[in-house]
Amino acid sequence: MIRTATILLLVLIISSCENKKVVKTWKFPTYEEDTLALIRDIARDSTVDTSPIGFMGEDTTGQFIRYGILKRFASEQFLLLLTDHQSPAVRAYAYLILTDRNCTRIPDVIDKYKNDASIIRLRGGCYEMTVSINSLVDLAYQKNNSDKRAIQ
């Protein structure tokens, strides 16, 4: 009796699955799609948050989180491509990350930025200011070089 019921159940399961079409309506996002969405969000926000803001750094902005993701996962080659992005915020983040990583191609990037007068809103900690990309590049380069000298 149990054997017959089991066989009948298996036949019903197999026959009910044979004629159904599986329609794929959802796909896993790809790395490229996620990365492009991240860059699009950075460009849309247009600020450059380099650390949590507010009193005692209690406000971690979405832009700062996106910066952290880009900093952690973007390759040097991809960051070098981003130095040509139309958004000043994306270009600024690309440069800051490349500087932080001591990229050997920084002199080439500095030459590219020396005439970039695009204005960005820079925020971090308790400060907020507007600054041009070329000024930010100069400041970041000087800070990075002074940090290297202090270590030596």
C-alpha positions as CSV (number, residue, x, y, z in Angstrom):
1,M,0.0,0.0,0.0
2,I,2.8,2.5,0.9
3,R,4.7,1.4,-2.1
4,T,1.8,2.1,-4.4
5,A,1.1,5.5,-2.8
6,T,4.8,6.4,-3.2
7,I,4.9,5.4,-6.9
8,L,1.6,7.3,-7.5
9,L,3.0,10.4,-5.8
10,L,6.2,10.3,-7.9
11,V,4.2,9.9,-11.1
12,L,2.1,12.9,-10.2
13,I,5.2,15.0,-9.4
14,I,7.0,14.1,-12.6
15,S,4.0,14.6,-14.8
16,S,3.1,18.0,-13.3
17,C,6.6,19.3,-13.9
18,E,7.1,18.2,-17.5
19,N,4.8,20.6,-19.2
20,K,5.6,23.8,-17.3
21,K,7.7,26.5,-18.9
22,V,10.2,28.2,-16.7
23,V,10.3,31.9,-17.5
24,K,13.3,33.8,-16.3
25,T,12.0,37.1,-15.1
26,W,14.8,38.1,-12.7
27,K,18.5,38.1,-13.1
28,F,21.4,38.5,-10.7
29,P,23.0,41.9,-11.0
30,T,26.5,41.8,-12.5
31,Y,29.6,43.4,-11.1
32,E,29.5,45.9,-13.9
33,E,25.9,46.9,-13.3
34,D,26.6,47.3,-9.5
35,T,29.7,49.4,-10.2
36,L,27.9,51.6,-12.7
37,A,25.1,52.2,-10.3
38,L,27.6,53.1,-7.6
39,I,29.3,55.6,-9.8
40,R,26.0,57.0,-11.0
41,D,25.0,57.6,-7.3
42,I,28.3,59.3,-6.5
43,A,27.9,61.5,-9.5
44,R,24.2,62.3,-8.6
45,D,25.1,63.3,-5.0
46,S,28.0,65.5,-6.2
47,T,29.5,66.0,-2.8
48,V,32.9,64.6,-1.7
49,D,32.6,63.2,1.9
50,T,35.9,62.0,3.1
51,S,34.9,61.0,6.6
52,P,31.7,60.8,8.7
53,I,30.4,64.3,9.3
54,G,28.8,66.2,12.2
55,F,29.7,66.5,15.8
56,M,31.8,63.5,16.8
57,G,31.3,62.1,13.3
58,E,27.9,60.7,14.1
59,D,26.5,61.1,10.6
60,T,27.8,58.6,8.1
61,T,26.4,59.8,4.8
62,G,25.5,57.6,1.8
63,Q,28.2,59.3,-0.2
64,F,30.8,58.4,2.4
65,I,29.6,54.8,2.3
66,R,29.9,54.7,-1.5
67,Y,33.4,56.2,-1.2
68,G,34.3,53.3,1.1
69,I,33.0,50.7,-1.3
70,L,34.8,52.3,-4.2
71,K,38.0,52.6,-2.2
72,R,37.8,48.9,-1.1
73,F,36.9,47.3,-4.4
74,A,37.9,49.4,-7.4
75,S,41.0,48.4,-9.2
76,E,43.7,50.9,-10.0
77,Q,43.0,50.6,-13.7
78,F,39.3,51.4,-13.1
79,L,40.2,54.4,-10.9
80,L,42.4,55.7,-13.6
81,L,39.5,55.5,-16.0
82,L,37.3,57.4,-13.5
83,T,39.8,60.3,-13.6
84,D,38.1,61.2,-16.9
85,H,34.5,60.9,-15.7
86,Q,32.2,63.8,-16.3
87,S,31.3,64.2,-12.6
88,P,33.7,66.3,-10.5
89,A,32.9,64.2,-7.4
90,V,33.7,60.9,-9.2
91,R,37.0,62.4,-10.5
92,A,37.9,63.7,-7.0
93,Y,37.2,60.3,-5.3
94,A,39.2,58.5,-8.0
95,Y,42.2,60.8,-7.4
96,L,41.9,60.6,-3.6
97,I,41.9,56.8,-3.7
98,L,44.8,56.6,-6.1
99,T,46.8,59.0,-3.9
100,D,46.0,57.0,-0.8
101,R,47.2,53.8,-2.6
102,N,50.4,55.5,-3.7
103,C,49.7,54.9,-7.3
104,T,52.8,55.2,-9.5
105,R,50.8,57.1,-12.2
106,I,49.9,60.0,-9.9
107,P,52.1,62.5,-11.8
108,D,50.2,61.7,-15.0
109,V,46.9,62.3,-13.2
110,I,48.1,65.5,-11.6
111,D,49.0,66.8,-15.1
112,K,45.4,66.0,-16.2
113,Y,43.9,67.8,-13.2
114,K,46.1,71.0,-13.1
115,N,43.6,73.0,-15.2
116,D,40.4,71.3,-13.7
117,A,38.6,74.2,-12.0
118,S,35.4,72.3,-11.4
119,I,34.0,73.1,-8.0
120,I,33.0,70.4,-5.5
121,R,31.5,70.5,-2.0
122,L,34.0,68.8,0.3
123,R,32.8,67.5,3.7
124,G,34.5,65.6,6.5
125,G,34.3,65.7,10.2
126,C,33.1,69.2,11.3
127,Y,34.0,71.0,8.1
128,E,32.3,71.7,4.8
129,M,33.7,73.9,2.0
130,T,33.7,74.4,-1.7
131,V,37.0,73.7,-3.4
132,S,38.2,73.3,-7.0
133,I,39.4,69.9,-8.2
134,N,42.9,71.2,-8.9
135,S,43.1,72.7,-5.4
136,L,42.0,69.4,-3.9
137,V,44.6,67.5,-6.0
138,D,47.3,69.9,-4.8
139,L,46.3,69.5,-1.1
140,A,46.0,65.7,-1.3
141,Y,49.4,65.4,-3.1
142,Q,51.1,67.6,-0.5
143,K,49.5,65.7,2.4
144,N,50.5,62.4,1.0
145,N,54.1,63.5,0.5
146,S,54.3,65.0,4.0
147,D,53.0,61.8,5.4
148,K,55.7,59.8,3.6
149,R,58.4,62.2,4.9
150,A,57.1,61.8,8.5
151,I,57.4,58.0,8.3
152,Q,61.0,58.2,7.1
